[in-house]
């Protein structure tokens, strides 16, 4: 399978005359950026639904009784997952930027 991936990158890179490693790096970066935007949009949608700016604020509204835990459990756990994924994606992008020497 790995051989087919490399072959595809090489084939695609030939048409515009781009270095295959550069094409692969750019594709990975663009994928991570797109995924980060998607994850952030989904997290913001959940926060907007409850009128909060963070997971902690949502938790505070649950603890105060303003929101029932049973009513928001799915969204709370989904938001927690999305925010964790967002952090991991940001770290990967930072790592890639450091490797390339750009920010």
N, C-alpha and C positions, 0 to 999 in steps of 0.2 A: 504494500500500500504506500509506503514512504516513497518508493521509487516513482510511482505514478504522480504523487504530489510534486516532487521535484521536476519531473518531466513536464507537467502542466505549467509550472512557474516558468520553466525555461522556454516552453513554446509561446506562452503569452508575452514574455519579456522580449522575444525576438521581433515581434511586429513593430513595437515602437522603438526598439533598439535600446532597451533599458537593462541595466545590470540586474540579473535575477535576484541577487541578495537585496538590492535596493527596492525592487518591486515587492518582495516578500515583506520587508520591514515596513514599507509604506502601507501595504495591505493590512498588516497586523495592527498598526497604529490606527488606521481609519476604522477598522472593525471595533477596536476598543473604545474609540471616541464615540462611535455610533451607539454602541451598547451602553456606554455611560450616559449619553443623552436619553436613551430609552428608559433606563432604570431611574434616572433622576425625574423624568416626566411622570412616571408611574408613582414614584414616592410622593411627588408634589401633589398629584391628584388625590391620593389618600389623605394627605395632610389637609388639603383644601376642603375635603368632604367633612372633616371634623373641626375646621377652623383653627388648626394648630400649625406651628412652625417647626416642630420637632417631635421625635418619639417620646422624649421626656415630658413635653407639654401634654401629649395625649395621655401618657401614664398618669400625670397629675390630675387631669380631668376625670379619669377613671377612679382614682383613689378618693377624690373629693365627692364622688357620687353623681357628678354632673353627667357622666356617661356610664352606662352599664357595661361591665366587662363582657358579659355574654353577647351583647349587641355588637361589640367592636373587636372581639377576639380575633377573627380572621384577618381583618384589616391591620390590627396591631402586629400580629405575627408576620404578616406580609411586609409591612413597613419596616420592621426590624430586619428581615431578610434583605430587603432592597437597599437599606442604608448600609448594611454590612457589605453587600455586593458592590455598591458604589465606592466604598472605601478601598476595597480590593482592586477595583478597576483603576482608581486614581493612583494607587501605589504602583501598579503595573505600568501605567503611562509615565509616571515619574521615573521609574527604573529605565524604561526605554529612552526617555529624554536624556538621562544622565549618560547612558551608554553612547548616545550619538553626540553628546556634548552640547545639546541645545535644551532650552527651557521654554 
